[in-house]
């Protein structure tokens, strides 16, 4: 029997009970049917069901015997049977419950409802006298609502509940039946996590912690299927949620977004004793009231597990070189399967893979971080020997960060995860941002710069929430994160003289903890390193000091930035490089302005254009341009 046909039988029972209840108070059954023609439908339905010729009480008794017949020890598998079992409702209470929706849907029955104690075509407690205890349980469980209407209170059934009685759901609800959920054989998980999740517990609250795409929904689905349930997803603040879960035989899966340090309290759903699953980010807490909390941490998969996911998602074994490149991407489980579904030949088209990751990054980081442009062919990175060695060490640390943990002894401790945090310090224009772009390009990852203006908020807790969104997205997409002018966020903690100082220190403490647990690659740049709290400096894995370039390096920068067809002599460039201690950014600006002057004069870049550009750059810096003999 389907949910719809079972509901139709109970609606027939409700109609017959209504006619019987109205008999001594209003009119005979025959007069009732004549007065309210819509009742003809149910009288004819009763006749087709084999009740023709029976008195109304006998027909109702036989129908009750059919509806209340227990099918052995099998659990109820129809919405109304689940409801009757959960709230211990008798036939009269269930009929009264259905009348609340039927009367509201049939305008022709409005006069009848009024005559029986209803109000404006709606059921009331007066109309359903004798069912107060059952109505209280139905209202408490979210199956009914008691709402004010004029000077009276009426009973209404939420639309989502009415649809669920037919085994269906309305948007924004999403229901997945148990047979469509993954079983344990389909899930690729660490063995310890699998064993912890496969231990069922009635009425438990499964707290599933992880980044977006970590596999929390798939794990919840397997837990629900093990318990013979489907999975229900929707707004957690809807009072009808426990009712829908009961009617559909599903485990609710709630999505939460607590602020860092916030502890969320789950609603206490009276009348609902089934299991619940909650998706949590890597931060925040949960208070599940009287339920037993079962915490499951979905840590990022290691390289071996990622390879298994790629094979399963693609349905084949890619070439060894392609698989190595795919497995190096530190992506969560769900993201791997999503990418494989979007681009089935992703192992043959790495460009399509990066395009999809960048699209996901723009979506997840919109408003809080911006994609840095890819490197141009001419954007070379000129570093001194010592700085180049440090940069190469940073590259090696990023490339081998996952393997490094496996070869280090326990004395190193591994609570900080596999993240790499680098501090680029030095004066403006010394190439810090360019070095970050080169780092990302060499690693083959997109670079996103945190938008501090959009991230820092005057409202308490919003800065931490915005930063957490950025860090979480960077971990979920394996992108390189750039925190430009990081001293604005990493300044030293102050004495607590007022509430503002207290909350500023809370932001600092949050950032300190989050940097330590960050699992990606983060580059922090600053030209005021002295302002950075020493606690932040200690959490940096590498610090690269970008000093102003020396004469030799400046000469190379001038050669790299001036147009190839320039007419500046080697002697002039040598003197400029020796006597003008400009930063790399200033050299770039001067070369750009010299090229612009050449275009305006319909010529190339000569000594006159370069001198004008140099003088302009010095004026911008508030300094005096040195006297250069070769330019006179």
C-alpha positions in Angstrom: 0.0 0.0 0.0 1.3 3.5 -0.9 1.3 6.4 1.5 -1.4 8.2 -0.7 -3.8 5.2 -0.7 -3.3 4.8 3.0 -4.0 8.5 3.6 -7.2 8.2 1.4 -8.5 5.4 3.7 -7.9 7.5 6.8 -9.6 10.4 5.2 -12.6 8.2 4.5 -12.6 7.3 8.2 -12.5 11.0 9.1 -15.4 11.7 6.9 -17.6 8.9 8.3 -16.7 9.9 11.8 -17.6 13.5 11.0 -21.0 12.5 9.7 -21.6 10.3 12.7 -20.5 13.0 15.2 -22.9 15.5 13.5 -25.8 13.1 13.4 -27.3 13.8 16.9 -26.3 17.4 16.9 -27.3 18.6 13.5 -29.1 16.2 11.1 -29.4 12.6 10.0 -26.7 11.1 7.8 -29.0 11.4 4.8 -29.7 15.0 5.4 -26.0 15.7 6.0 -25.1 14.3 2.6 -27.8 16.2 0.9 -26.9 19.4 2.6 -23.1 19.0 1.9 -22.7 17.4 -1.5 -19.0 17.0 -1.0 -19.8 14.2 1.4 -21.2 12.2 -1.5 -17.7 11.4 -2.6 -16.9 9.6 0.7 -20.3 7.8 0.9 -19.6 6.4 -2.6 -16.1 5.5 -1.6 -17.4 3.6 1.5 -19.8 1.7 -0.8 -16.9 0.7 -3.1 -14.9 -0.4 -0.1 -17.6 -3.0 0.7 -19.5 -1.0 3.4 -22.7 -0.5 1.4 -25.9 -1.3 3.3 -24.2 -1.1 6.7 -25.2 1.3 9.4 -22.7 4.1 9.9 -21.4 2.8 13.3 -20.9 -0.7 11.9 -19.1 0.6 8.8 -16.9 2.7 11.0 -16.0 -0.2 13.2 -15.1 -2.4 10.3 -12.9 0.3 8.8 -11.2 0.8 12.1 -10.5 -2.9 12.3 -8.8 -2.8 8.9 -6.8 0.4 9.6 -5.6 -0.6 13.0 -4.6 -4.2 12.1 -1.0 -4.7 13.2 1.2 -6.4 10.5 3.1 -8.6 13.0 6.4 -7.2 14.4 7.3 -5.2 11.3 8.0 -1.5 12.0 5.5 1.0 10.6 6.4 2.0 7.1 3.6 4.4 6.2 3.5 8.1 7.4 0.3 7.8 9.4 1.3 4.5 10.9 4.6 6.1 12.0 2.7 9.0 13.5 0.2 6.8 15.3 3.1 4.8 16.8 5.2 7.8 17.8 2.4 9.7 19.6 0.3 6.7 20.7 -2.8 8.1 18.9 -6.1 6.2 18.7 -8.3 6.2 15.6 -10.4 9.2 16.9 -7.3 11.3 17.5 -5.9 10.5 14.1 -9.2 11.3 12.4 -9.4 14.7 14.2 -5.8 15.4 13.1 -6.7 14.8 9.4 -9.9 16.9 9.8 -7.8 20.0 10.4 -6.4 19.8 6.9 -9.5 18.4 5.2 -11.9 21.1 6.5 -9.5 23.8 5.5 -9.2 22.4 2.0 -12.9 22.1 1.4 -14.7 25.5 1.4 -18.1 23.7 1.1 -17.6 22.3 4.6 -17.0 25.7 6.2 -20.7 26.0 7.3 -20.5 22.5 8.8 -17.4 23.3 10.7 -19.1 26.5 12.1 -22.1 24.5 13.2 -19.9 22.0 15.0 -17.9 24.7 16.8 -15.2 25.5 14.2 -14.3 29.1 13.2 -14.1 30.6 9.7 -13.8 27.2 8.0 -11.1 25.9 10.4 -11.1 23.3 13.2 -10.9 24.4 16.8 -10.5 22.6 20.1 -14.2 23.0 20.7 -15.0 21.2 17.4 -12.6 18.4 18.4 -13.7 18.2 22.0 -12.4 15.2 23.9 -9.1 15.1 22.1 -7.3 17.8 24.1 -4.5 15.5 25.2 -3.8 14.2 21.7 -4.0 17.7 20.3 -1.4 18.9 22.8 1.0 16.2 21.7 0.4 16.9 18.0 1.0 20.7 18.5 4.1 20.0 20.7 5.5 17.7 18.0 5.0 20.2 15.2 2.2 18.3 13.4 -0.4 21.0 14.1 -0.3 24.7 14.8 -2.8 26.6 17.0 -3.0 30.1 15.6 -5.0 33.2 16.5 -7.8 34.0 14.0 -9.9 36.9 15.0 -11.1 36.4 18.6 -10.7 32.6 18.4 -7.8 30.2 18.0 -7.9 27.6 15.1 -6.0 24.5 14.4 -4.0 24.2 11.1 -1.7 21.6 9.7 1.5 23.0 8.1 1.6 22.5 4.4 4.9 20.5 4.6 3.2 18.0 7.1 0.2 17.6 4.8 2.6 16.8 1.8 4.7 14.5 4.0 1.6 12.4 4.8 1.7 11.4 1.1 5.4 10.5 1.4 6.7 13.6 -0.3 8.4 16.8 0.7 8.1 20.5 -0.3 11.1 22.8 -0.9 13.4 23.7 0.7 13.2 20.2 2.3 15.2 17.4 0.7 14.3 13.8 1.4 16.4 10.8 0.3 15.0 7.4 0.9 17.2 4.8 2.6 17.7 2.7 -0.5 19.2 5.7 -2.3 21.7 6.4 0.4 25.3 5.1 0.3 26.0 1.9 2.3 29.3 1.3 4.1 30.8 -0.7 1.2 30.5 2.5 -1.0 32.3 4.8 1.4 36.1 5.3 1.4 37.0 6.3 4.9 39.8 5.8 7.4 39.1 2.5 9.3 39.0 4.2 12.7 36.3 6.6 11.5 34.3 3.8 9.9 34.3 1.7 13.0 33.2 4.6 15.2 30.3 5.5 12.8 29.1 1.9 12.4 28.3 1.5 16.1 24.5 2.5 16.0 22.8 4.1 19.0 19.1 4.9 19.2 18.4 8.6 19.6 22.0 9.7 19.4 23.0 13.1 18.0 25.8 12.5 15.4 28.0 15.6 15.4 29.9 15.5 12.1 32.8 18.0 12.0 34.7 18.9 8.8 35.3 21.4 6.0 32.8 21.7 3.1 33.0 18.7 0.9 34.6 16.5 3.6 32.0 13.8 3.2 29.7 14.7 6.1 26.5 14.1 4.2 27.6 10.8 2.8 28.6 9.6 6.3 25.2 10.7 7.7 23.5 8.9 4.8 25.3 5.6 5.7 24.4 6.0 9.4 20.7 6.6 8.5 20.6 3.6 6.1 22.1 1.4 8.8 19.2 2.4 11.0 16.6 1.7 8.3 16.0 5.4 7.8 16.1 7.9 5.0 17.8 11.3 5.2 15.9 14.6 5.7 17.6 18.0 5.1 16.1 21.4 5.6 15.9 24.5 7.8 16.8 23.4 11.4 14.6 26.2 12.9 11.4 24.9 11.3 9.1 23.6 14.1 7.7 21.0 11.7 11.1 19.3 11.3 10.7 16.5 13.9 7.2 15.9 12.5 8.5 15.5 8.9 11.3 13.2 10.1 8.8 11.0 11.9 6.3 10.8 9.0 9.0 10.1 6.4 11.0 7.7 8.6 14.1 9.8 8.1 17.0 11.0 10.2 17.3 14.8 10.1 20.5 16.3 8.9 21.0 19.8 10.1 23.6 22.3 8.7 25.0 24.7 11.2 27.3 27.7 11.0 28.4 28.7 14.5 30.8 31.6 15.0 34.3 30.6 16.2 33.9 29.8 19.9 30.1 29.8 19.8 28.2 26.8 21.3 24.9 26.1 19.5 22.0 24.5 21.3 19.9 22.0 19.4 16.1 22.5 19.9 14.5 20.0 22.3 11.9 18.3 20.1 9.2 16.8 22.4 7.8 13.6 21.0 10.8 12.9 18.8 13.3 10.3 20.0 15.0 9.4 16.8 18.6 10.0 15.8 19.8 13.3 14.5 22.9 14.3 12.5 24.5 17.7 12.6 27.0 19.1 10.1 29.5 21.3 11.9 32.6 23.2 10.6 35.9 22.7 12.2 35.1 25.3 14.9 32.2 25.9 17.3 30.5 23.6 19.8 27.2 21.8 20.2 24.8 21.3 23.1 22.4 18.5 22.3 20.3 18.8 25.5 19.3 15.3 26.7 20.8 13.4 23.7 24.0 11.5 23.7 26.5 13.3 21.5 28.6 11.2 19.2 31.5 13.2 17.7 33.0 12.2 14.4 35.9 14.2 12.9 36.3 14.0 9.1 39.9 15.0 8.8 41.3 15.7 5.3 42.1 12.5 3.4 45.7 11.6 3.0 47.3 11.0 -0.5 46.5 7.3 -0.5 42.9 7.9 0.3 42.6 10.7 -2.2 43.9 8.3 -4.9 41.2 5.8 -4.0 38.6 8.5 -4.3 39.8 9.7 -7.7 39.7 6.1 -9.0 36.2 5.6 -7.6 34.9 9.0 -8.9 36.4 8.5 -12.4 35.4 4.9 -12.6 38.8 4.0 -14.0 42.5 4.1 -13.2 44.1 7.2 -14.8 47.7 7.2 -16.1 50.3 7.1 -13.3 51.5 10.6 -14.0 48.0 12.0 -14.1 47.0 10.2 -10.9 50.1 11.6 -9.1 49.1 15.1 -10.1 45.5 14.6 -9.0 46.5 13.0 -5.7 48.8 15.9 -4.9 45.8 18.2 -4.8 44.8 18.2 -1.1 41.0 18.2 -1.8 38.3 16.9 0.5 36.4 13.7 -0.5 33.2 15.4 -1.7 35.1 17.9 -3.8 37.0 15.1 -5.6 33.7 13.4 -6.6 32.1 16.7 -7.6 35.0 17.6 -9.9 35.1 14.2 -11.5 31.4 14.4 -12.2 31.8 17.9 -13.7 34.7 17.0 -15.9 34.9 13.2 -16.4 38.2 13.4 -18.4 39.7 15.7 -15.8 42.9 13.7 -15.7 43.5 14.4 -19.4 42.5 18.1 -19.1 44.3 19.6 -16.0 43.3 23.1 -17.2 39.6 22.2 -16.8 40.4 21.0 -13.3 41.9 24.3 -12.3 39.1 26.3 -14.0 36.5 24.4 -11.9 38.5 25.0 -8.7 38.8 28.7 -9.5 35.0 28.9 -10.1 34.4 27.2 -6.7 36.9 29.6 -5.1 35.1 32.6 -6.6 31.8 31.3 -5.2 33.1 30.4 -1.7 35.3 33.5 -1.3 33.1 36.1 -2.9 33.2 39.3 -0.9 36.1 38.2 1.4 39.0 37.4 -0.9 40.0 38.1 -4.5 41.7 36.0 -7.0 45.2 37.4 -7.9 45.9 37.6 -11.6 48.1 34.9 -13.2 51.7 35.7 -13.8 52.7 37.3 -17.1 55.6 36.0 -19.1 57.7 39.1 -18.3 57.0 39.0 -14.5 60.2 37.5 -13.4 61.2 37.3 -9.8 64.7 38.7 -9.1 66.0 37.7 -5.6 69.4 37.8 -4.0 71.2 34.6 -3.4 70.3 34.2 0.3 66.7 35.2 -0.3 66.5 32.8 -3.2 67.6 30.0 -1.0 64.9 30.8 1.5 62.3 31.0 -1.2 63.4 27.6 -2.5 63.2 26.2 1.0 59.6 27.5 1.3 58.7 25.8 -2.0 60.1 22.5 -0.8 58.2 22.9 2.5 55.0 23.4 0.6 55.6 20.5 -1.8 56.5 18.0 0.8 54.4 19.2 3.7 52.2 16.1 3.8 55.2 13.7 3.6 57.2 15.6 6.1 54.9 14.8 9.0 55.3 11.1 8.3 59.1 11.1 8.6 59.4 13.3 11.7 59.6 11.8 15.2 56.8 12.3 17.7 58.9 14.9 19.6 57.9 17.4 16.9 54.2 17.1 17.6 51.7 17.2 14.8 48.7 19.1 16.3 49.2 21.9 13.9 48.3 19.8 10.8 50.1 20.1 7.5 49.8 23.8 7.0 52.6 26.1 5.9 52.7 29.7 7.2 55.2 32.1 5.7 55.9 35.7 6.6 57.3 38.0 3.9 58.6 41.2 5.5 60.3 44.2 4.1 59.8 47.7 2.7 57.1 48.4 0.1 58.0 47.5 -3.5 60.6 44.9 -2.7 58.6 42.1 -4.4 56.7 40.4 -1.5 53.4 40.1 -3.4 55.2 39.1 -6.6 57.0 36.4 -4.7 53.6 35.1 -3.4 52.3 35.0 -6.9 55.4 33.1 -8.0 55.0 30.7 -5.1 51.4 29.9 -6.1 52.2 29.6 -9.8 55.1 27.2 -9.1 52.8 25.1 -6.9 50.2 25.1 -9.6 47.6 26.6 -7.2 45.4 29.8 -7.5 46.3 32.7 -5.2 43.6 34.6 -3.3 44.3 37.8 -1.4 42.1 38.4 1.7 40.1 41.6 1.4 40.7 43.2 4.8 38.2 46.0 4.2 35.4 43.5 3.6 36.6 41.0 6.3 37.2 43.3 9.3 33.9 44.3 10.9 32.9 46.6 13.8 30.3 44.0 14.9 31.4 41.6 17.6 32.3 38.2 16.2 31.8 39.1 12.6 35.6 39.5 11.9 36.2 36.0 13.2 33.3 34.6 11.2 34.6 36.2 8.0 38.1 35.0 8.5 36.9 31.5 9.3 35.0 31.5 6.0 38.2 32.4 4.2 40.4 29.8 6.0 37.8 27.1 5.6 37.4 27.8 1.8 41.2 27.8 1.4 41.5 24.4 3.1 38.6 22.9 1.1 40.0 24.1 -2.3 43.7 23.7 -1.7 44.5 27.3 -2.7 47.3 29.6 -1.6 46.1 32.4 0.7 47.7 35.9 0.8 47.2 38.1 3.8 48.6 41.4 2.5 49.6 44.0 5.1 49.0 41.3 7.8 50.2 43.6 10.6 46.7 45.2 10.5 45.4 41.9 11.9 48.4 40.6 13.8 49.3 43.6 16.0 50.2 43.0 19.5 47.6 42.5 22.2 46.9 45.4 24.5 45.9 45.9 28.1 42.2 45.6 28.7 41.0 49.1 29.5 37.5 48.9 28.0 35.2 46.5 26.1 36.8 47.4 22.7 40.2 46.2 24.0 38.7 43.0 25.3 37.1 42.1 21.9 40.2 43.1 20.0 42.2 40.7 22.1 39.6 38.0 21.5 40.0 38.5 17.7 43.8 38.2 18.2 43.5 35.0 20.2 41.2 33.5 17.6 43.6 34.3 14.8 46.5 32.8 16.8 44.6 29.5 17.3 43.4 29.4 13.7 46.8 30.0 12.2 48.1 27.1 14.3 45.4 24.7 13.0 45.3 26.0 9.4 45.9 23.2 7.0 46.8 25.1 3.8 49.5 27.5 2.5 49.3 31.0 3.9 51.6 33.9 3.0 51.5 37.0 5.2 53.2 40.2 4.0 54.1 43.3 6.0 56.3 46.3 5.7 56.0 46.9 9.5 57.2 43.7 11.0 57.9 45.4 14.3 54.1 45.8 14.8 53.4 42.0 14.6 52.8 40.3 17.9 55.7 37.9 18.8 53.1 35.1 19.2 52.2 35.4 15.6 55.9 35.4 14.6 56.5 32.2 16.5 53.7 30.5 14.5 55.3 31.3 11.2 57.2 28.3 9.7 59.4 30.5 7.5 60.2 34.2 7.5 61.7 35.8 4.3 63.2 39.2 4.6 62.8 41.2 1.4 65.4 44.0 1.6 65.9 46.8 -0.9 67.8 45.4 -3.9 71.5 46.1 -4.2 73.1 47.8 -7.2 73.6 44.5 -9.2 70.0 43.4 -8.6 68.7 46.9 -9.5 70.6 46.8 -12.8 68.8 43.5 -13.6 65.5 45.0 -12.7 66.0 48.0 -15.0 66.9 45.7 -17.8 63.9 43.5 -17.2 61.4 46.4 -17.0 62.5 48.8 -19.7 61.2 48.2 -23.3 63.6 46.0 -25.3 64.0 48.8 -27.9 65.0 51.5 -25.3 67.8 53.9 -26.2 69.4 54.2 -22.7 73.1 53.4 -22.8 74.7 50.7 -20.6 76.7 53.4 -18.8 73.5 55.3 -17.9 71.9 52.2 -16.6 75.0 51.3 -14.6 75.0 54.8 -12.9 71.3 54.7 -12.3 71.5 51.3 -10.7 74.5 52.4 -8.6 73.2 55.8 -7.4 69.4 55.4 -7.2 68.6 53.0 -4.4 65.0 52.4 -5.5 62.8 49.4 -4.7 61.7 46.9 -7.3 58.2 48.5 -7.3 59.6 52.0 -7.8 61.8 50.7 -10.7 58.8 49.2 -12.3 56.8 52.4 -11.9 59.6 54.5 -13.3 60.0 52.2 -16.3 56.3 52.2 -16.9 56.1 56.1 -16.9 59.2 56.3 -19.1 57.5 54.1 -21.7 54.4 56.2 -21.5 56.4 59.4 -22.1 57.9 57.7 -25.2 54.5 56.9 -26.6 53.3 60.4 -26.1 56.3 61.8 -28.0 56.0 59.1 -30.7 59.4 57.8 -29.9 61.1 55.2 -27.8 62.5 55.4 -24.3 65.7 57.5 -24.2 67.7 59.3 -21.5 65.3 62.2 -21.4 62.2 60.0 -20.8 64.0 58.0 -18.1 65.3 61.1 -16.3 61.7 62.6 -16.2 60.4 59.3 -14.9 63.0 59.0 -12.2 62.4 62.6 -11.0 58.7 61.9 -10.9 59.2 58.7 -8.8 61.4 60.5 -6.4 58.9 63.4 -6.0 56.2 60.8 -5.2 58.4 59.4 -2.5 59.1 62.9 -1.1 62.8 62.6 -1.9 65.4 64.4 -4.0 66.6 62.7 -7.2 70.4 62.3 -7.2 72.4 64.2 -9.8 73.2 61.8 -12.7 76.1 63.0 -14.9 75.4 60.5 -17.8 71.9 61.9 -18.2 73.0 65.5 -18.8 
